[in-house]
Amino acid sequence: MDSLNTRYVEISPEDIDDKVLSEAGDILKAGGLVAFPTETVYGLGGDGLNPLSSKKIYEAKGRPSDNPLILHIASMDAVEHIAKDVTPEAYKLMEQFWPGPLTVILNKKDNVPDETTGGLKTVAIRMPSHPVAKRLIELSGLYIAAPSANTSGRPSPTKGSHVKEDLFGKIDMIIDSGAVGIGIESSIIDMTGERPMLLRPGYIKPEDVEEVLGEVDIDPVVLGKLMPEGTAPKAPGMKYRHYAPKGDMEVVKGEEIKVSEYILKNVRADADDGKRVAILTTEENKAIYQKALDGLVAGEGNADKPGNRDKVTIISLGSCAKAGQISAHLFDALRSLDNMDIEMIYSETFYEDDMGMAVMNRLLKAAAYKVIEV
């Protein structure tokens, strides 16, 4: 696609500039693309009822056209204009969690083009809580289709600078409002079946939904199963590899001491081979790796090879005791490792806080489901 003169603007969530957001709305109404912040990750927005806009989104991202987009709305009244056969249970769910990081799958009306839904007869809808996103939707008067604002397959953007890395010159405008709060995409619940089904985990957990609606099914893809060949994904992120860093990656699972032993052994061997290697861990465990690697003496691994310690990067994603830290830092960490040309990444598992299922879902996809059990 031809290079565009991308406009890059900064807008504080505490001091929203309606003039700039109105200009962004005009771009969307004219069929252009605008990246904007939400409380989860940055989204790449286009007019969700304009099939040409949706095609532009797929083209800018390099995204497979059967991977459905999410429509972002600003009021509950919008639901009846783009969805049909909406059950009382679905409304109950939306009223409980909107605005917020929950996407609901409903049957679509005919005015929603197949280009937006990936050819499906269902539509994914979300009402974001981020003040900039909410105001942009209101001022544009549109239902904004918006997947994550990154090159398809790369770690999702949690900062405006991440969007700039991937999409500058490919879209019309980038709105930078700093780092987002949650850091991983919205939970997705399918409300078109007999029972609610979780299609993608996020900040809203299955237990949260069960408190409102009762029992919730979980799609096997969420738990690490691959979609059968030829199956159409019902929600974004179900079919294709996502969040992938440039380097190879392993997720190591098992008893804590055995996990650290395995990681240290392989990190030393990789550094001996001249590879740039990284460890993803928690604030609680970071010191274990630092001590083991910084305290190496001759005869232990790569200690007698000067400079090899410099090939090892240790990144803490946050404290297990502080819910949400790990999810907020995950994608930023993966992008940082790309910028350091890391060739091999070893990651611990992260189940300790309430976001454990969502974090592991993204981590496993980033590692192409390569899990080492020790």
PAMIDO-12738 format. One line per field, with one value per residue (C-alpha): residue number from 1; z negated, y negated, x negated. Coordinates in pm, 1 decimal. Layout:
<nodes>
pos <- c(NUM,...)
zz <- c(Z,...)
yy <- c(Y,...)
xx <- c(X,...)
</nodes>
This chain:
<nodes>
pos <- c(1,2,3,4,5,6,7,8,9,10,11,12,13,14,15,16,17,18,19,20,21,22,23,24,25,26,27,28,29,30,31,32,33,34,35,36,37,38,39,40,41,42,43,44,45,46,47,48,49,50,51,52,53,54,55,56,57,58,59,60,61,62,63,64,65,66,67,68,69,70,71,72,73,74,75,76,77,78,79,80,81,82,83,84,85,86,87,88,89,90,91,92,93,94,95,96,97,98,99,100,101,102,103,104,105,106,107,108,109,110,111,112,113,114,115,116,117,118,119,120,121,122,123,124,125,126,127,128,129,130,131,132,133,134,135,136,137,138,139,140,141,142,143,144,145,146,147,148,149,150,151,152,153,154,155,156,157,158,159,160,161,162,163,164,165,166,167,168,169,170,171,172,173,174,175,176,177,178,179,180,181,182,183,184,185,186,187,188,189,190,191,192,193,194,195,196,197,198,199,200,201,202,203,204,205,206,207,208,209,210,211,212,213,214,215,216,217,218,219,220,221,222,223,224,225,226,227,228,229,230,231,232,233,234,235,236,237,238,239,240,241,242,243,244,245,246,247,248,249,250,251,252,253,254,255,256,257,258,259,260,261,262,263,264,265,266,267,268,269,270,271,272,273,274,275,276,277,278,279,280,281,282,283,284,285,286,287,288,289,290,291,292,293,294,295,296,297,298,299,300,301,302,303,304,305,306,307,308,309,310,311,312,313,314,315,316,317,318,319,320,321,322,323,324,325,326,327,328,329,330,331,332,333,334,335,336,337,338,339,340,341,342,343,344,345,346,347,348,349,350,351,352,353,354,355,356,357,358,359,360,361,362,363,364,365,366,367,368,369,370,371,372,373,374)
zz <- c(0.0,62.8,-225.3,-407.5,-585.7,-930.0,-1177.7,-1530.3,-1814.9,-2193.5,-2397.0,-2774.3,-2910.8,-3175.0,-2922.1,-2609.8,-2299.8,-2126.1,-1823.9,-1750.5,-1819.1,-1587.6,-1317.4,-1387.7,-1355.0,-1017.3,-901.7,-1005.0,-834.5,-515.3,-522.3,-682.6,-974.4,-1320.7,-1599.8,-1947.3,-2308.7,-2500.8,-2855.8,-2720.7,-2424.7,-2141.1,-1865.4,-1490.9,-1408.4,-1093.4,-1012.9,-1105.0,-864.2,-569.4,-403.9,-239.9,-580.2,-715.3,-412.9,-484.3,-843.2,-725.1,-469.1,-714.0,-969.8,-725.3,-901.4,-760.0,-633.9,-816.3,-1154.4,-1271.1,-1394.2,-1708.3,-1680.3,-1948.8,-2061.1,-2303.1,-2428.4,-2495.9,-2239.9,-1966.1,-2024.7,-1868.7,-1552.1,-1477.8,-1652.5,-1651.9,-1869.6,-2174.7,-2480.2,-2823.2,-2952.2,-2700.7,-2805.2,-3169.2,-3096.2,-2903.5,-3166.5,-3433.8,-3261.9,-3013.8,-2968.5,-3023.7,-2891.7,-2777.4,-2418.0,-2353.8,-2047.0,-1913.9,-1591.1,-1346.7,-1152.3,-774.9,-793.9,-943.2,-644.0,-613.6,-567.6,-932.1,-1073.7,-874.6,-687.3,-1005.7,-1079.4,-1426.0,-1540.4,-1824.7,-2020.5,-2298.8,-2485.2,-2599.1,-2922.0,-2821.4,-2809.0,-2479.1,-2309.6,-2442.5,-2325.9,-1983.0,-1926.2,-2043.7,-1825.9,-1516.7,-1544.9,-1414.1,-1526.9,-1512.9,-1403.0,-1581.8,-1623.4,-1805.9,-1634.6,-1546.1,-1257.9,-1261.3,-1473.8,-1668.3,-2039.2,-2088.0,-2145.6,-2496.7,-2417.9,-2134.2,-2048.8,-1981.3,-1725.6,-1563.5,-1528.6,-1333.4,-1150.0,-1088.9,-718.7,-683.4,-855.4,-873.4,-1243.5,-1568.3,-1897.8,-2178.3,-2532.2,-2705.9,-2849.1,-2881.5,-3212.5,-3161.5,-2889.4,-2730.5,-2507.9,-2627.8,-2743.0,-2475.5,-2563.6,-2295.2,-2376.9,-2066.6,-2204.5,-2473.7,-2736.4,-2750.9,-2616.1,-2685.7,-2358.0,-2488.2,-2851.4,-2980.1,-3275.5,-3309.8,-3432.6,-3380.5,-3752.2,-3711.1,-3431.2,-3628.1,-3911.7,-3665.8,-3437.0,-3597.0,-3436.4,-3155.2,-2901.1,-2794.9,-2434.1,-2408.0,-2214.4,-2532.7,-2706.5,-2440.4,-2182.1,-1816.7,-1598.2,-1353.1,-997.2,-792.9,-1095.7,-1095.5,-1411.1,-1602.1,-1773.8,-1718.7,-1813.4,-1808.6,-1491.6,-1417.4,-1605.9,-1793.1,-2009.9,-1859.3,-1940.2,-1676.0,-1885.2,-1965.9,-2294.1,-2550.5,-2844.9,-3128.5,-3360.9,-3683.2,-4037.2,-4091.5,-4169.8,-3874.0,-3644.5,-3745.8,-3715.1,-3363.1,-3254.9,-3398.3,-3239.3,-2895.6,-2925.5,-3000.2,-2705.8,-2468.6,-2583.0,-2526.8,-2169.8,-2128.6,-2138.6,-2293.6,-2544.3,-2783.9,-3090.5,-3172.6,-3543.4,-3842.3,-4079.2,-4347.1,-4137.7,-3949.9,-4216.4,-4181.0,-3819.8,-3881.7,-4164.4,-3971.4,-3661.3,-3822.9,-4067.1,-3809.0,-3857.9,-3621.9,-3543.1,-3576.4,-3244.2,-3053.4,-3337.3,-3170.5,-2854.9,-2911.1,-2793.9,-2791.8,-3090.8,-2874.2,-2636.9,-2904.9,-2978.6,-3280.9,-3277.2,-3566.2,-3448.2,-3795.6,-4135.5,-4182.1,-4484.5,-4274.7,-4046.3,-3693.5,-3690.0,-3481.5,-3222.1,-3198.5,-3125.2,-2907.6,-2557.1,-2630.8,-2749.1,-2433.4,-2215.7,-2418.5,-2357.5,-1983.6,-1994.1,-2167.5,-1897.5,-2153.6,-1984.9,-2261.1,-2539.2,-2841.9,-3040.8,-3369.5,-3402.5,-3566.7,-3744.4,-4073.7,-4028.8,-3902.2,-3547.0,-3529.0,-3262.9,-3039.6,-3076.4,-3003.1,-2700.4,-2547.2,-2658.5,-2504.8,-2175.4,-2177.7,-2224.8,-1956.4,-2237.4,-2302.4,-2667.6,-2850.5,-3157.0,-3411.5)
yy <- c(0.0,-358.0,-539.8,-784.5,-1106.3,-978.0,-1247.2,-1172.2,-1354.4,-1331.6,-1363.3,-1333.0,-1133.1,-1406.5,-1692.3,-1573.7,-1792.0,-1769.0,-1958.5,-1695.7,-1408.5,-1566.8,-1577.0,-1209.9,-1142.0,-1316.4,-1090.8,-783.6,-908.3,-963.2,-599.6,-657.6,-480.7,-616.6,-436.8,-524.7,-410.4,-190.0,-60.7,275.3,207.1,-46.2,12.7,-51.6,-216.0,-239.2,-286.9,53.8,25.4,-67.2,248.7,50.1,-76.1,277.9,389.4,107.5,230.4,580.8,437.9,203.6,480.9,762.3,941.8,1251.5,1143.4,1424.8,1289.1,1085.8,726.5,584.7,297.6,31.2,-163.0,-448.4,-367.7,-69.4,-203.6,-114.5,258.5,277.6,107.9,367.9,688.2,895.5,1164.5,1015.4,1212.3,1066.9,1255.4,1077.1,739.0,831.9,914.1,592.8,377.3,533.9,489.6,200.6,-29.1,193.9,468.2,713.0,802.8,977.7,1192.6,1149.4,1225.0,941.2,730.5,702.9,350.8,491.4,595.3,936.4,756.8,646.4,982.5,1200.8,1349.0,1457.2,1397.9,1280.7,951.3,874.9,560.6,369.9,40.8,-80.9,-275.9,-475.2,-842.8,-913.0,-610.1,-692.6,-1052.9,-959.5,-722.4,-984.3,-1262.9,-1041.9,-910.0,-575.9,-217.3,-188.8,142.5,177.5,469.9,410.7,141.7,355.2,554.0,884.1,1143.5,897.5,821.0,594.7,223.0,85.0,-250.9,-498.0,-439.1,-72.0,-176.1,-412.5,-127.6,85.4,-142.6,-484.4,-561.3,-300.8,-484.0,-840.7,-925.3,-790.2,-922.4,-871.5,-884.5,-709.1,-358.5,-177.5,-32.9,335.3,428.8,727.2,743.3,768.0,1085.3,1224.4,1400.2,1563.9,1512.6,1681.0,2035.8,2212.7,2109.5,1827.4,1936.0,1776.0,1735.0,1519.5,1459.9,1112.6,882.4,1003.2,1361.3,1657.6,1642.2,1280.3,1378.3,1677.6,1446.7,1273.4,1553.2,1886.8,2154.5,2047.9,2283.5,2230.8,2286.9,2547.2,2294.9,2086.6,2385.1,2432.8,2653.5,2562.1,2487.7,2767.2,2701.1,2513.3,2377.2,2009.5,1821.9,1679.8,1416.6,1233.7,1423.7,1775.8,1916.5,1748.5,1710.4,1381.2,1170.0,1336.8,1194.6,1224.5,1467.7,1827.8,1875.0,2148.7,2144.3,2357.6,2524.5,2721.0,2686.5,2345.3,2467.6,2706.7,2431.3,2198.1,2478.5,2561.4,2198.0,2125.9,2435.1,2346.3,1976.3,2058.6,2296.9,2047.4,1769.8,2006.5,2046.7,1669.7,1619.1,1319.7,1470.2,1342.9,1460.2,1348.9,1379.2,1212.7,949.2,1218.6,1453.1,1202.5,1208.7,1587.2,1550.9,1242.6,1410.2,1731.7,1553.3,1266.7,1503.1,1743.2,1853.5,2031.7,2382.1,2306.9,2274.7,1970.2,1802.3,1837.1,1667.3,1291.6,1096.3,1384.3,1242.2,938.4,1160.2,1239.7,1008.2,1065.9,894.0,883.7,853.5,746.0,879.0,1178.7,997.1,706.7,818.4,686.5,591.9,890.5,841.1,469.2,530.5,844.8,698.1,409.1,659.0,871.0,562.6,453.3,792.7,752.3,418.3,588.7,859.0,1135.1,1473.9,1701.0,1630.1,1847.9,1763.3,1885.8,1955.9,1693.6,1823.2,1639.5,1342.0,1308.4,1247.1,1579.8,1743.6,1436.3,1391.9,1757.2,1752.7,1472.4,1621.3,1960.3,1798.9,1592.5,1911.4,2096.7,2330.7,2453.9,2560.0,2744.1,2941.0,3005.1)
xx <- c(0.0,-108.3,-276.8,-49.2,-139.0,-41.7,55.5,-73.5,103.7,87.5,407.5,420.7,716.4,748.9,756.4,935.0,911.7,1250.5,1120.2,855.6,1094.8,1352.5,1085.8,1014.9,1387.3,1391.6,1106.5,1307.6,1624.2,1423.8,1308.9,968.2,800.7,720.2,532.7,657.8,615.2,855.4,825.7,699.7,465.8,450.7,705.5,688.7,1020.9,1226.6,1596.7,1736.9,2031.6,1811.2,1672.7,1391.8,1275.1,1265.1,1064.6,818.6,779.7,691.3,448.3,273.5,225.9,152.8,438.3,615.5,958.6,1140.7,1026.9,1331.3,1313.7,1476.5,1727.2,1674.4,1981.6,2049.6,2401.6,2624.8,2876.3,2629.4,2670.7,3016.6,2889.1,2620.2,2737.4,3055.3,3212.2,3041.4,3149.0,3229.6,2924.0,2700.4,2837.6,2785.3,2420.5,2361.2,2528.3,2307.7,1970.7,2007.3,1832.6,1531.9,1302.0,1571.1,1664.0,1995.1,2070.0,2426.4,2612.4,2554.9,2800.2,2766.1,2620.4,2299.0,2086.2,1923.9,1591.9,1616.2,1723.4,1485.5,1780.8,1960.1,2327.5,2232.9,2083.0,1842.3,1935.7,1761.2,1812.4,1467.7,1425.0,1114.8,1221.9,1043.9,1199.1,1545.7,1526.1,1391.7,1682.6,1933.0,1793.4,1760.6,2116.2,1989.6,1961.0,1583.5,1433.2,1100.5,862.6,534.3,324.1,22.7,-117.2,70.4,-107.3,-323.1,-274.2,26.6,-45.4,-10.2,-176.2,-141.4,-506.9,-427.2,-164.3,-412.7,-665.9,-420.7,-178.4,-333.9,-293.1,-16.1,273.9,404.3,369.4,225.6,364.1,111.5,250.8,-37.1,-45.2,288.2,403.7,490.6,243.4,417.5,723.4,1083.1,1251.6,1485.2,1811.6,2027.3,2395.5,2540.8,2551.9,2748.8,2493.7,2240.6,1902.7,1565.1,1375.3,1090.7,988.4,914.9,970.4,1331.9,1294.1,1530.8,1611.5,1722.4,1960.5,2090.0,2191.5,2424.8,2543.4,2458.9,2241.9,2007.6,1848.3,1486.7,1383.6,1103.2,889.7,865.4,708.5,442.6,615.2,562.3,863.4,950.1,833.4,1092.5,1278.2,1374.7,1271.5,1570.8,1357.3,1028.7,715.7,857.5,702.9,371.8,46.7,49.2,-179.5,-485.4,-829.4,-1099.8,-1305.3,-1217.0,-1034.9,-971.5,-731.4,-868.1,-621.4,-676.5,-803.1,-958.2,-1310.1,-1312.5,-1188.7,-1472.2,-1730.1,-1611.8,-1609.5,-1954.9,-2106.6,-1972.6,-2050.0,-2414.8,-2433.1,-2272.5,-2506.4,-2800.8,-2677.6,-2680.0,-2303.2,-2132.7,-1891.4,-1624.9,-1434.9,-1079.1,-1013.0,-846.4,-979.0,-989.8,-1209.6,-1425.9,-1698.3,-1734.6,-1846.3,-2058.3,-2247.3,-2301.8,-2429.2,-2619.3,-2790.6,-2928.4,-3289.5,-3527.0,-3413.5,-3040.8,-2872.7,-2993.2,-3183.9,-3521.2,-3396.1,-3413.3,-3111.4,-2864.7,-2678.0,-2610.0,-2416.9,-2155.9,-1862.7,-1639.5,-1300.4,-1055.3,-695.9,-585.4,-491.8,-263.9,-121.9,3.8,285.4,260.7,-108.7,-213.7,61.2,-14.3,-384.0,-377.1,-344.6,-579.2,-840.4,-809.0,-851.5,-1155.9,-1317.7,-1258.4,-1439.1,-1733.6,-1747.7,-1695.3,-1717.1,-1582.8,-1332.2,-1259.3,-947.9,-813.2,-440.3,-220.6,87.1,63.0,295.9,652.9,530.0,346.0,565.9,553.0,176.4,103.9,335.9,125.8,-205.1,-129.9,-30.1,-350.4,-551.1,-350.1,-238.8,-592.8,-571.6,-848.7,-737.3,-1012.0)
</nodes>
